[in-house]
Amino acid sequence: MPASCNAKKVPGLQTTYETEDGFEGVDTARILTINPDGIAAEYVLKIWGR
């Protein structure tokens, strides 16, 4: 299920990832970008926290 923040459209490209204090392990994040011309790209990131 997509996060509620997916409903908010913003200009520009910036993402921020923060773990909870003490998190160690692997996490994933999915980023979907849709350009004004309608071209979309999806990125799946694997993030190692330590």
C-alpha positions in Angstrom: 0.0 0.0 0.0 1.5 3.4 -1.0 2.3 5.8 1.8 0.1 8.8 2.3 2.9 11.1 1.2 2.5 9.8 -2.3 -0.5 12.1 -2.7 1.6 15.2 -2.3 3.1 16.5 -5.6 6.2 18.6 -5.3 8.6 20.3 -7.8 12.2 19.2 -7.8 14.1 16.1 -6.8 15.1 15.5 -3.2 14.5 12.6 -0.9 15.5 12.1 2.7 15.9 8.9 4.5 16.3 8.6 8.3 16.3 5.5 10.4 15.1 5.2 14.0 17.8 5.6 16.6 19.7 2.3 17.0 18.5 0.8 13.7 20.9 -1.7 12.2 20.1 -3.8 9.2 18.8 -3.5 5.7 15.8 -1.4 4.6 14.3 -0.7 1.2 12.7 2.4 -0.2 10.8 2.9 -3.5 10.8 6.2 -5.3 8.5 7.0 -8.2 9.2 10.1 -10.2 6.8 11.5 -12.8 8.1 14.3 -15.0 5.9 17.1 -16.4 6.0 15.4 -19.8 4.4 12.2 -18.2 7.5 10.1 -18.3 7.8 8.0 -15.1 10.6 6.1 -13.5 10.6 3.9 -10.5 13.7 3.3 -8.3 14.1 0.7 -5.6 16.9 1.4 -3.1 18.4 -1.1 -0.7 19.8 0.8 2.3 22.2 -0.7 4.9 22.0 1.0 8.3 24.6 0.6 11.0 
